Amino acid sequence: MTIPNKDEQVLQHIVRYCNQVELTILKLKIDKSAFEKNFLFQNAISMPILQVGELVKKLSDDFRQENSAVPWRAISGMRDHLAHNYIEMDINVAWETVCDDIPLLKKYCEQILTKRGVPIPEPEELDMTP
Protein backbone atom coordinates (compact mmCIF):
# COMPACT_ATOMS: atom_id res chain seq x y z
CA MET A 1 0.00 0.00 0.00
CA THR A 2 1.32 3.42 -0.94
CA ILE A 3 1.10 6.53 1.17
CA PRO A 4 -1.25 8.94 -0.62
CA ASN A 5 0.17 12.22 -1.87
CA LYS A 6 -1.75 15.47 -1.39
CA ASP A 7 -3.89 15.06 -4.52
CA GLU A 8 -4.71 11.48 -3.59
CA GLN A 9 -5.65 12.55 -0.06
CA VAL A 10 -7.97 15.18 -1.55
CA LEU A 11 -9.55 12.52 -3.78
CA GLN A 12 -10.11 10.30 -0.75
CA HIS A 13 -11.91 13.16 1.00
CA ILE A 14 -13.99 13.85 -2.11
CA VAL A 15 -15.05 10.19 -2.17
CA ARG A 16 -16.01 10.42 1.52
CA TYR A 17 -18.26 13.40 0.84
CA CYS A 18 -19.78 11.72 -2.22
CA ASN A 19 -20.52 8.72 0.01
CA GLN A 20 -22.20 11.05 2.50
CA VAL A 21 -24.47 12.47 -0.20
CA GLU A 22 -25.43 9.00 -1.40
CA LEU A 23 -26.00 7.69 2.13
CA THR A 24 -28.09 10.72 3.09
CA ILE A 25 -30.34 10.24 0.06
CA LEU A 26 -30.67 6.52 0.77
CA LYS A 27 -31.20 6.58 4.54
CA LEU A 28 -33.58 9.55 4.54
CA LYS A 29 -35.39 8.25 1.45
CA ILE A 30 -35.08 11.62 -0.27
CA ASP A 31 -36.54 12.03 -3.72
CA LYS A 32 -36.73 15.22 -5.76
CA SER A 33 -40.12 16.17 -4.36
CA ALA A 34 -38.95 15.78 -0.76
CA PHE A 35 -35.75 17.66 -1.57
CA GLU A 36 -37.71 20.55 -3.05
CA LYS A 37 -39.99 20.87 -0.02
CA ASN A 38 -37.66 20.26 2.90
CA PHE A 39 -34.92 22.70 3.88
CA LEU A 40 -33.41 20.13 6.25
CA PHE A 41 -32.83 17.79 3.31
CA GLN A 42 -31.43 20.66 1.25
CA ASN A 43 -29.05 21.60 4.05
CA ALA A 44 -28.00 18.00 4.64
CA ILE A 45 -27.06 17.59 0.99
CA SER A 46 -25.58 21.03 0.42
CA MET A 47 -22.81 20.75 3.00
CA PRO A 48 -21.03 17.77 1.43
CA ILE A 49 -21.38 19.40 -2.01
CA LEU A 50 -19.80 22.57 -0.61
CA GLN A 51 -16.98 20.49 0.84
CA VAL A 52 -16.36 18.73 -2.49
CA GLY A 53 -16.19 22.07 -4.26
CA GLU A 54 -13.74 23.41 -1.72
CA LEU A 55 -11.56 20.28 -1.90
CA VAL A 56 -11.35 20.50 -5.70
CA LYS A 57 -9.64 23.86 -5.26
CA LYS A 58 -6.89 22.08 -3.28
CA LEU A 59 -5.95 19.76 -6.16
CA SER A 60 -2.67 20.68 -7.80
CA ASP A 61 -2.70 22.40 -11.18
CA ASP A 62 -0.72 19.50 -12.60
CA PHE A 63 -3.31 17.00 -11.42
CA ARG A 64 -6.20 19.02 -12.83
CA GLN A 65 -4.41 19.33 -16.17
CA GLU A 66 -3.62 15.59 -16.27
CA ASN A 67 -7.30 14.87 -15.54
CA SER A 68 -8.88 17.57 -17.64
CA ALA A 69 -11.84 15.33 -18.57
CA VAL A 70 -13.35 16.29 -15.21
CA PRO A 71 -14.89 19.78 -15.10
CA TRP A 72 -12.95 20.85 -12.00
CA ARG A 73 -13.80 24.53 -12.50
CA ALA A 74 -17.52 23.76 -12.75
CA ILE A 75 -17.33 21.69 -9.57
CA SER A 76 -15.72 24.50 -7.62
CA GLY A 77 -18.19 26.87 -9.27
CA MET A 78 -21.09 24.85 -7.87
CA ARG A 79 -19.58 25.28 -4.44
CA ASP A 80 -19.32 29.02 -4.95
CA HIS A 81 -22.88 29.16 -6.24
CA LEU A 82 -24.26 27.30 -3.22
CA ALA A 83 -22.11 29.24 -0.76
CA HIS A 84 -22.75 32.72 -2.13
CA ASN A 85 -26.28 32.59 -3.53
CA TYR A 86 -27.82 33.95 -0.35
CA ILE A 87 -31.34 34.37 -1.69
CA GLU A 88 -31.96 30.70 -2.52
CA MET A 89 -30.35 27.71 -4.14
CA ASP A 90 -31.48 26.47 -7.53
CA ILE A 91 -33.17 23.26 -6.42
CA ASN A 92 -33.11 21.71 -9.89
CA VAL A 93 -29.38 22.32 -10.32
CA ALA A 94 -28.64 21.01 -6.84
CA TRP A 95 -30.74 17.88 -7.40
CA GLU A 96 -29.11 17.28 -10.78
CA THR A 97 -25.74 17.56 -9.08
CA VAL A 98 -26.80 14.96 -6.50
CA CYS A 99 -28.21 12.50 -9.04
CA ASP A 100 -25.85 12.91 -11.97
CA ASP A 101 -22.62 14.63 -11.03
CA ILE A 102 -21.80 13.21 -7.60
CA PRO A 103 -21.93 9.54 -8.71
CA LEU A 104 -19.77 10.30 -11.77
CA LEU A 105 -17.24 12.26 -9.75
CA LYS A 106 -17.07 9.52 -7.12
CA LYS A 107 -16.51 6.84 -9.77
CA TYR A 108 -13.78 8.88 -11.46
CA CYS A 109 -11.98 9.55 -8.17
CA GLU A 110 -12.21 5.88 -7.20
CA GLN A 111 -10.74 4.86 -10.57
CA ILE A 112 -7.77 7.16 -10.07
CA LEU A 113 -7.19 5.94 -6.52
CA THR A 114 -7.44 2.30 -7.61
CA LYS A 115 -5.05 2.86 -10.49
CA ARG A 116 -2.55 4.41 -8.08
CA GLY A 117 -2.97 1.71 -5.44
CA VAL A 118 -4.47 4.09 -2.90
CA PRO A 119 -7.24 2.84 -0.57
CA ILE A 120 -10.78 3.94 -1.36
CA PRO A 121 -12.66 5.14 1.70
CA GLU A 122 -15.54 2.95 2.79
CA PRO A 123 -18.92 4.60 3.37
CA GLU A 124 -19.37 5.70 6.96
CA GLU A 125 -21.96 4.14 9.22
CA LEU A 126 -25.01 6.30 9.85
CA ASP A 127 -26.70 6.11 13.22
CA MET A 128 -30.33 7.14 12.73
CA THR A 129 -31.27 7.18 16.43
CA PRO A 130 -32.29 10.59 17.78
Protein Blocks (a to p, Z undefined) as FASTA:
>chain_A
ZZddfklmmmmmmmmmmmmmmmmmmmnopafklmmmmmklmmmmmmmmmmmmmmmmmpcf
klmmmmmmbcfklmmmmmmmmmmmmmbccfklmmmmmmmmmmmmmmmmmmmmmmnopacd
ddddddfbZZ
